[in-house]
């Protein structure tokens, strides 16, 4: 088990990276945006899901508040701008153009540790 707790004073914390998972998830990240701080979307080459945990953000003139979820497909450009101090959780996954070229991510246990 891996437990990672973000520091409340940090702007960004990576909670999980691909090497820690057996999936096509690139990262799970915790973000803290100051009022009027912006974040560019679509320049990482990954699908992005943002869960607004607290605060308010705007994207393309639309206000999102705590409890909202933003799904941004890979290559869709946009700018997320915080109206107030905002805390977000992001999940970034690889698109099929990447995952089809990756080796399988299958967890393996030594035979001595396998159940009967």
BELFEN-V939556 format. One record per pair of residues at least 12 apart in sequence whose ideal C-beta (glycine too) atoms are under 10 Angstrom apart, sorted by the first residue. I is the first residue (numbers start at 1). GAP is how many residues later the second one is. D is the distance in Angstrom with one decimal. If there is no record, write none. Layout:
I/GAP/D
I/GAP/D
This chain:
2/13/9.1
2/14/7.6
2/18/6.2
2/19/10.0
3/12/9.5
4/12/7.2
4/16/9.1
4/24/9.3
4/26/9.0
5/25/9.2
6/23/9.0
6/24/4.1
6/25/9.1
6/26/8.1
6/81/9.1
6/83/9.5
7/23/9.3
7/25/9.5
8/22/9.7
8/24/7.6
8/79/9.1
9/23/8.2
10/20/7.8
10/21/9.2
10/22/6.7
11/19/9.7
11/20/7.1
11/21/5.5
11/22/7.7
11/23/8.1
11/26/8.4
12/17/6.4
12/18/7.3
12/19/5.7
12/20/7.6
12/21/9.6
12/27/9.7
12/78/9.6
13/15/9.8
13/16/6.7
13/17/4.4
13/18/8.1
13/19/8.6
14/13/5.7
14/14/7.7
14/15/5.3
14/16/8.0
14/76/9.9
15/12/7.9
15/13/4.7
15/14/6.4
15/15/5.9
15/74/8.2
15/75/9.6
15/76/9.8
16/12/4.3
16/13/8.4
16/75/9.2
17/12/9.3
17/75/10.0
18/74/9.5
18/75/9.7
18/76/8.2
18/84/9.0
18/87/8.0
19/86/9.4
21/84/7.3
21/86/9.7
22/82/9.0
22/83/4.4
22/84/6.5
22/85/4.8
22/86/9.5
23/70/8.1
23/71/9.6
23/76/9.7
23/82/6.3
24/22/9.8
24/23/9.6
24/69/5.6
24/70/5.0
24/71/9.1
24/72/9.0
24/74/8.0
24/75/4.7
24/78/7.3
24/81/7.4
25/21/9.4
25/22/9.9
25/66/6.5
25/67/7.1
25/68/5.3
25/69/8.0
25/80/9.6
26/18/8.0
26/19/9.2
26/20/5.1
26/21/8.8
26/22/9.3
26/64/9.9
26/65/8.7
26/66/4.3
26/67/6.1
26/68/5.6
26/72/8.7
27/17/9.3
27/19/8.2
27/21/9.8
27/63/7.5
27/64/7.8
27/65/4.9
27/66/9.0
28/21/9.7
28/61/7.1
28/62/7.1
28/63/5.4
28/64/7.8
28/65/9.9
29/19/9.7
29/21/9.5
29/59/8.4
29/60/7.3
29/61/4.7
29/62/8.1
29/63/7.2
30/23/8.6
30/57/7.4
30/58/7.6
30/59/5.9
30/60/8.0
31/19/8.1
31/22/9.3
31/49/9.3
31/51/9.4
31/55/7.9
31/56/7.0
31/57/4.3
31/58/7.6
31/59/6.4
32/21/9.7
32/22/9.5
32/23/9.0
32/50/9.2
32/53/7.2
32/54/7.5
32/55/5.5
32/56/8.0
33/22/7.3
33/24/7.2
33/47/7.8
33/48/8.3
33/49/3.8
33/50/9.5
33/51/9.0
33/52/7.1
33/53/4.6
33/54/7.9
33/55/7.0
34/21/9.9
34/48/6.6
34/50/9.2
34/51/6.1
34/52/8.4
35/20/8.6
35/21/9.4
35/46/9.5
35/47/5.8
35/48/6.7
35/49/5.6
35/50/6.0
35/51/8.2
36/45/6.8
36/46/6.5
36/47/7.8
36/48/9.4
37/20/9.5
37/43/9.2
37/44/7.4
37/45/5.1
37/48/9.0
37/49/8.2
38/19/9.4
38/20/9.5
38/41/5.2
38/42/6.7
38/43/4.7
38/44/7.6
39/18/8.5
39/20/9.6
39/39/9.3
39/40/7.1
39/41/4.5
39/42/7.9
39/43/8.2
39/47/9.7
39/49/8.3
39/51/9.2
40/37/7.7
40/38/7.7
40/39/5.8
40/40/8.0
41/18/7.7
41/29/8.3
41/31/4.8
41/32/9.8
41/34/9.9
41/35/6.9
41/36/6.7
41/37/4.3
41/38/6.8
41/39/6.1
41/49/9.8
42/30/6.4
42/31/8.3
42/32/7.3
42/33/5.6
42/34/5.0
42/35/4.0
42/36/6.1
42/37/9.3
43/32/8.9
43/34/7.4
43/35/9.9
44/28/9.8
44/30/7.9
44/31/9.6
44/48/6.7
45/29/5.8
45/30/7.1
45/47/9.5
45/49/8.2
45/50/7.4
45/52/8.8
45/53/7.4
46/26/9.2
46/27/9.5
46/28/5.6
46/29/9.4
46/44/9.8
46/45/9.6
46/46/4.4
46/47/6.2
46/48/5.9
46/49/6.9
46/52/8.0
47/24/7.6
47/25/7.1
47/26/5.6
47/27/5.1
47/28/9.4
47/29/9.0
47/44/8.6
47/45/6.9
47/46/4.8
47/47/7.6
47/48/6.0
47/49/9.8
48/22/7.8
48/23/7.6
48/24/4.4
48/25/8.2
48/26/7.9
48/28/8.7
48/30/9.6
48/32/9.6
48/42/6.0
48/43/7.5
48/44/5.3
48/45/8.2
49/20/6.4
49/21/7.1
49/22/5.3
49/23/7.6
49/40/8.7
49/41/6.7
49/42/4.6
49/43/7.8
49/44/7.9
50/14/8.3
50/18/8.5
50/19/7.0
50/20/4.4
50/21/8.2
50/22/7.4
50/30/7.0
50/36/9.9
50/38/5.1
50/39/7.3
50/40/5.1
50/41/8.2
50/42/9.7
51/13/10.0
51/15/9.2
51/16/8.2
51/17/7.8
51/18/5.4
51/19/8.2
51/36/9.6
51/37/6.6
51/38/4.6
51/39/7.7
51/40/7.9
52/12/5.4
52/13/6.3
52/14/5.5
52/15/6.7
52/16/4.7
52/17/7.5
52/18/7.5
52/28/9.5
52/30/9.8
52/34/6.6
52/35/7.8
52/36/5.8
52/37/8.5
53/13/6.3
53/14/8.5
53/15/10.0
53/33/8.2
53/34/4.4
53/35/6.4
53/36/5.9
54/12/5.1
54/13/9.5
54/30/8.5
54/31/7.8
54/32/6.6
54/33/4.7
54/34/8.8
55/27/6.3
55/28/7.3
55/29/4.7
55/30/5.5
55/31/2.9
55/32/6.2
55/33/8.1
56/12/9.1
56/25/9.8
56/26/7.3
56/27/4.2
56/28/5.1
56/29/9.4
56/30/6.4
57/13/8.1
57/22/9.9
57/23/5.3
57/24/6.3
57/25/5.2
57/26/6.5
57/27/8.7
57/29/5.4
57/31/7.5
58/21/8.8
58/22/7.6
58/23/5.0
58/24/8.1
58/25/6.1
59/13/8.5
59/19/5.5
59/20/7.0
59/21/5.2
59/22/7.4
60/18/6.3
60/19/8.4
60/20/9.6
63/20/7.1
64/16/8.5
64/19/9.5
64/22/9.2
64/24/9.6
65/18/9.0
65/19/9.2
65/21/9.1
66/20/8.8
66/21/8.7
68/20/9.9
69/20/9.7
69/22/9.9
70/18/8.7
70/20/9.2
71/20/9.8
72/18/9.6
72/20/9.6
73/22/7.8
74/18/9.3
74/19/8.7
74/20/8.1
74/21/4.3
74/22/9.4
74/23/8.1
74/24/8.6
75/20/8.1
75/22/9.9
